[in-house]
């Protein structure tokens, strides 16, 4: 008798069981192969607890990353030599009294800004309040605009520079470049971008820049009652080469009869881009390198040109230089509106920029022995040249040294508190520690999701 009994097909495991028992994800195989429901429930609670805590840690990590926090890293680097910065200095006196009071064309041209001559007389054969301007010889040594007349009638380094040394070696007016500011003529040491920067190789005073400047107080035409400055002396500013000096808001004041020691230290800043920081590099129209000062000066120039239809002499621009009457009627009001925020300036923090920390100390100058040394003679008006005495030194001579306190530079770097690599590491660590998940696990889950419909379709076909 033949056996007609058909062999039953072997039961096929479900795709879920195959995934649970074959995946590298820890815990699922224990749940699938548990000997009873009690053991299965225990492993299920363990797995869900680990999975939930891992999800919590991952959520906190992602939120921490999305807060875009930063940390600051400070480092010091010691050098054998350091590039010296640019040093700009200006006289608080904008125009020399003898030039503006004795030159009719200058006197009349500048009349909206100042009233010349002043009410007080100069010592010796000078100018009194009764003097009128004398005719100007022809041709005039200036063009008929405010910048040219200021260059001619303002503070002159050729006559004001008494002594200059760099690292103990003599220097002269040819080592300075001319610029214009709201103080008139200014002069910059080591400011020519076409030349290589000078370097300081030994730290300390005496190894940097040493200057003695005659501010020529008897030539002061400033009158506070007419909007002029009440100060006498110099304003100096130490700044990176390639960055313009904004002398009205920056700098150190030095009065006559004092010796200022300006110790500097180099500081470099590196800032993060948004959303971690707010740095941005903009292209400037008149400067090769983006700096905050250059941007602010260009912003001023833009608003002055827009509202006054001219360019202030101390600002970059392409329009005609503002006339004195326009400077009085329009330019200050524009500056005031910018300061108050009524006229916006979009000047973000640069991503990389350098600056110089400064510490200033003062000493009286000169001592009796120095005062008795040989000094260049001076004249007042058309009087006979005189030898300076202690009183003249106290009224006219400003002395200052600029030097590196130490040959090192400090770098301050704004860094992301959590980078993309840190984020992935934290997420991977949480998943790996609590449920053993990895990139391989993600591939296994992807395989399951792709093959699951095909297996269901194949099973349905077999049953039919």
URVENZI-V683562 format. One record per helix or strand of 2 or more residues. SS is the DSSP state (helix for helix, strand for strand). FROM is the first residue (numbers start at 0). TO is the last residue. If there is no record, write none. Layout:
# URVENZI-V683562
<<SS,FROM,TO> <SS,FROM,TO>>
This chain:
# URVENZI-V683562
<<helix,14,21> <helix,27,31> <helix,36,65> <strand,69,77> <strand,81,82> <strand,85,90> <helix,96,101> <helix,103,108> <helix,145,152> <helix,156,159> <strand,160,165> <strand,168,169> <helix,172,174> <strand,175,180> <strand,183,188> <strand,198,199> <strand,208,213> <helix,216,218> <helix,223,225> <strand,233,238> <strand,251,253> <strand,257,269> <helix,291,307> <helix,323,338> <strand,351,363> <helix,367,370> <helix,389,395> <strand,396,415> <helix,419,434> <helix,438,462>>
